[in-house]
Amino acid sequence: MPGVKEELKKTYGWDVNFERAKHLLEENDGAGNTFKATAKPVLIGTAVVGATTMTFSIIMSLTRGLTTDLDKLSMLHPPFLLGLIMGGAVIYWFTGASTQAVSTGAYRAVEFIKRNIKLESSEKASLADSKKVVEICTQYAQKGMFNIFLTIFFSTLAFACLEPFFFIGYLISIALFGLYQAIFMANAGGAWDNAKKLVEVDLKEKGTELHAATVVGDTVGDPSRTRRPSR
C-alpha cells in the first residue's frame, strides 16, 4: 500500500520495518513446519495403536483366544500372505490417488487463473476471482478424497466377507505400511518446505536457481504433508 509507512508513523508514531517483519514471519513459518512434522507422527501413532488393538481383538475372536487355527496366521497360509500384500498395495494406491486429487485441483486452479486473471498486470486480482481459486482447490480435493474413502470402505467390507484370515493379513499390513508411509510423508513434506525457508531466511538467496529448486520441492512437499495415509 503506497504511503502506509508514513500513515502509520503519523497515526500511531510507529517506525515500521516491513522487511524485518517479513523475515521474522518466514522464520516462524519454518518453526511451524517443524512443529507439524514432529507432532503428526504422534497422532499417526495413536491411530495405529487403535487399529492394532482392533485387529488383535478380531484375531482373538477368530482363533477362540489363540487356541485354534493358529497355523493360518502364517506366511505359509496363502490367504494371509495375499492379505499382507493387498494391505501394502492399498496404502500406496491411497498415497498416489490422494496426491493426484490435490494435483488435479491445482491444475484446474492454474487453468482458471490463466483464463481470468492477468498476471502481468499491476492490478490485484478481484476478491471474487481469489475466492473462486480457493473454491476450485477445495472442491477437487474433497471430491477426490470422498471417492478414495468410498473405495477403501467398500473394499475393506468385501475383504472381510471374502476370507477371515485374508482380512486379518490385510489389516495388519495396512497398519504397518500406513504407519511408516504416513511418518515418511509428514517428515519429508516438512523437510522439503523448510528447505525453501532455509534458502530464503538463512542463506538469503531468494530469486536464485537454488531458490527455484527449493520452490519445486515445496510444491512436492505440500500434498505430501496434506494427504497422509493415516487419514
Salt bridges, closest charged atoms under 4 A:
ASP15 OD2 - LYS9 NZ 3.30
GLU26 OE2 - LYS22 NZ 3.11
GLU26 OE1 - LYS197 NZ 2.61
GLU27 OE2 - HIS23 NE2 3.32
ASP29 OD2 - LYS197 NZ 2.78
GLU135 OE2 - LYS132 NZ 3.86
GLU163 OE2 - HIS77 NE2 3.96
ASP193 OD2 - ARG225 NH2 2.69
GLU200 OE2 - LYS196 NZ 3.56
GLU200 OE2 - HIS211 NE2 2.76
ASP218 OD2 - LYS196 NZ 3.70
ASP222 OD1 - ARG225 NH2 2.60
